Amino acid sequence: MRPWDFAETEKGLIPVPRKPLLCPFCRRSLVLHRFTAGQASEGFWHVDVNMKCPECGWYVIFGVPATKEECEKLKSSPLFGKTLREWPWEPEEEVKERLRMFGYW
């Protein structure tokens, strides 16, 4: 069982971790920054999930195994391949302010 799900939001389908992922430096929850999905040259299907720490800016990419059908659904999401400046959920005001300082809004 993989530690990721794909969740439908008001703005489209997104990959979400089953447990909160924390920044190893400041221990804040990472936020979804961008995602893509497709088939690797080796033939397997996967989703690349880019996450960022709103506190310190640490950036990480997770490779998530997926089925062809899951990848096709994610590709049809309006959020696919876009840098997310607003998330499908409302972050805390403190987090919003830090993101503004990083130039997100």
C-alpha positions in Angstrom: 0.0 0.0 0.0 1.5 3.4 -1.0 1.5 6.3 1.4 -0.3 8.6 -1.1 -3.9 9.0 -2.2 -5.5 11.1 -5.0 -8.2 13.4 -3.8 -10.9 15.3 -5.6 -11.1 19.0 -4.6 -13.2 21.9 -5.8 -10.4 22.9 -8.2 -9.4 19.4 -9.4 -7.8 16.1 -8.6 -4.5 16.3 -6.6 -2.1 13.8 -5.0 -2.1 14.0 -1.2 0.0 12.1 1.4 -1.8 9.9 3.8 0.2 11.3 6.7 1.4 14.9 7.0 4.9 15.3 5.6 7.1 17.6 7.7 10.1 19.7 6.7 13.2 18.0 8.2 14.6 21.5 9.1 11.8 23.4 10.7 9.2 20.7 11.2 6.4 22.6 9.4 3.9 20.7 7.2 4.9 20.7 3.5 2.5 22.0 1.0 1.8 20.8 -2.5 3.6 23.0 -5.1 3.2 21.1 -8.4 2.6 17.6 -9.8 3.0 15.8 -13.1 2.1 12.2 -14.1 3.2 9.9 -16.9 5.0 6.9 -18.0 8.8 6.5 -17.4 11.1 5.3 -20.1 11.3 2.0 -18.2 7.6 1.6 -18.8 6.1 2.1 -15.3 3.5 4.8 -14.5 4.2 7.4 -11.8 3.4 10.8 -10.4 6.1 13.3 -9.5 4.8 15.4 -6.5 6.7 18.6 -5.7 6.3 19.9 -2.2 7.6 22.9 -0.5 8.0 24.1 3.1 6.2 27.4 3.6 8.5 28.3 6.5 12.0 27.9 5.1 11.4 27.1 1.4 12.9 23.6 1.4 11.8 21.8 -1.8 11.4 18.1 -2.4 10.1 15.9 -5.1 8.4 12.5 -4.4 8.0 9.8 -7.0 4.7 8.1 -6.4 3.8 4.8 -8.2 0.5 5.0 -9.9 -1.6 3.1 -12.5 -2.2 4.2 -16.0 -5.8 5.1 -15.1 -4.7 7.2 -12.1 -2.2 9.1 -14.3 -4.8 9.7 -16.9 -7.2 11.1 -14.3 -4.5 13.4 -12.9 -3.6 14.6 -16.4 -7.2 15.7 -16.9 -7.1 17.8 -13.6 -7.0 21.6 -14.2 -4.2 21.7 -11.6 -2.0 19.2 -13.6 1.5 20.7 -14.2 0.7 24.1 -12.8 2.6 25.8 -10.0 0.1 26.1 -7.3 0.0 29.5 -5.7 -3.3 28.9 -4.1 -4.1 25.5 -2.7 -7.5 23.7 -2.9 -7.7 24.0 0.8 -7.3 27.2 2.9 -3.9 27.4 4.7 -3.7 29.2 8.0 -3.3 32.9 7.9 0.3 32.7 9.3 1.2 30.3 6.4 -0.4 32.6 3.9 1.6 35.5 5.1 4.9 33.5 4.8 3.9 32.4 1.3 3.3 36.1 0.4 6.8 36.8 1.6 8.2 34.1 -0.8 6.3 35.9 -3.6 3.4 33.5 -4.1 0.7 36.2 -4.2 
